[in-house]
């Protein structure tokens, strides 16, 4: 890669990083959007290994309003969720940047607390969206958002797609097939070199 193409690649990454905001900056961005009459949707999670279930949920959440802010559990907060040993796999700053690169996400706010309640109270979103695997009564911030006239929405789940299942599959030993490792059939039209 040349210095020029490396520079272009770096510049392409910068917009995603700029969408990762501290709580105070996110409050300013949300207030400005609301003053313009935009409906702000809030969701949160660990997003340890981004998968299609996450992407579809985020797209659903974004469709509920004009702007989507995603709060991401910090590393300590994610560990406290009891997701399993060695979790999170991806550090919070990287998880936030990957989320920020999605077109449906406007802002990402990392948080260190056990729950996103402080962030919800600070941002005062119009809509609080959470995955369908959460019972309505278990959604943190529900009462608060409803108290200021906002609404709470449970998003559709994507069956069978869970980060925990991906982590388990990655960590499980690979079992050799009937041909054994290294004895795979060559691709059609190719001959194996001897």
N, C-alpha and C positions, 0 to 999 in steps of 0.2 A: 504494500500500500504506500503511495507517495505521501509526502507531507501535506500536499494540497487536498488529496482525497481523505486523508486522516482528519484534517481540519473540517472538511465538509461533514464527515461522519460525526464528529464531536458536536458541531453546530446543530445537527439533526436531533441530537439527544437533549440539548439544552431546554427546549420547550417543555419536555416532560418534567425535568427537574424543577422548572419554574412553577409547575402546578402543585408541587409539594410545599405546603404552607404550615407555618407554626400556627397555633390556635388563634393568636391575636390577629395575624394577617388574614386568616380564614374568616374571622368575624367581620373584618372590614370588607372583604370580597362579598360575603353573603349579604351584608346590609346594603351594599351598593346594588347588588342584583335585585334585592327585594324592593328598594326604592324605585327601580326601573319597572316594577310590576312583574318581575320574573318569579316563578314558583321554584323554591329551592328544596330539593330532595336530599335526605341524609340516609346513609346506610353505613354499616361498619362490619369489621371482621378481621381475622388474622391474615387471610389470603396467602398462606404459606407457599403453596405450589399452585399457581394460577391455572385453572382448568375451565373447561367449557361450562360447567355449572356456575362458576363465578361470573364468567363473561355474560351468560344469558341473564343471570340475576341482575347484574349491573345494567345491562341494556333495558331490562324491565323497569328497574328503578328509575333510570333516566327518562323513560317514556311517561313517567308520572308527573314530570315537571319540566322546567326550562334549564335547570342547572342541577348537577349531581355532585355532592361532596361525599367523599368516602373517608371515614375515620379508620385508621389501621392500628391494631394493637401493637405496641412496642414489644421488644423481645421479652422483657420481664413479664409484661401483661399477658403475652401469648403463652409463656411457660406456665403461668398461673391458671390458664384455662384447662390444664390437665390433658393436653392433646397427645401426650406420650413422650417417651424418652427421646432426647435429641431434637425436640421441637422448640422453637421453629427451626426449620432447616435453613431458610433464607433470612438474612438480617432485615430488620424493620426498614431501614433506609432503602434497601434494594427492593423490597416488596412494595414500598410506597412509589418508587420510581416506575416500576413495571405497571402498576395500576394507573399512574398518571399518564402513561403512554397510550392508554385506551381512549379512543375517540369519544366514548360515551361519558367519560369522567372529566369533570371540570376542575376539581380541586381534591387533593388528598391531604389529610391531617393526621399525622401519627399522634398517638396518645399513650401515656405511660400508666395510667390508672387501671384498676381491675375492670372497670366498666367505662363505657363512653359517656356516662351521664354528664360529667362536667363539660364535655365538648358539646353535647346536645343542648345543655342549658345556655352555654355561651353563644352558640350559633342560632338557636331558635328557628330550626327549619320549618317549612310549611308542611312537609311530608316526611315521615319516618318510615323507611322500608326495611324489612328484614326477611330473611329466608323463610320459606314455608315450613321448615323443620322446627321453627320456634312457635310455641303456643303464644297466643295473643297476650295472655297475662304474664308471660315470661320475658316480654320484650322490654328491655331497659329503656326508659324515657317515654314510654307510652303515655302514662298519666300526664306527664309534663307537657308533651306535645299537644295532646288533646285539650289541656287546660288553656292554651293560648289559641285554640281554634284550628290547630293543625290536624292532620289525619295520619293514621297508622295503617300501613298496608303490609300484608304477608305476601311475599313473592312466591311464584310457582317454583317447585323443586324440579331438578333434572334427576330423574330416578337413576340410582346406581352410580352416580358420580360424586365421590367424596375424596377430600384430600387424604384422609386417614387410609382409605383403600389404596390410593396411589403410593403412599409412603410404604405401606405393607408390601405391595407388589415390588417396589424398587428394592426393598431390603431383603426380600426372600431370596434364597439361593436359586440360581437358574438350574433347572433340571435338563440335562442333555436329552435331546430327542432320540429317535431310533437310530439315527446315523451317528450320534455322538458329536461332541464339539469338534469343529474343524473339518467335519466330513459332510458338509452341506453340498447338495447338488448344485453344480454351476448354473448360472442364469441361462435361460433359453438363448441359443445362438452363440454362446460362449463356450470355449473349451478350456478345461483346466490345464494349466501348464504343469509339466512334470519336471 
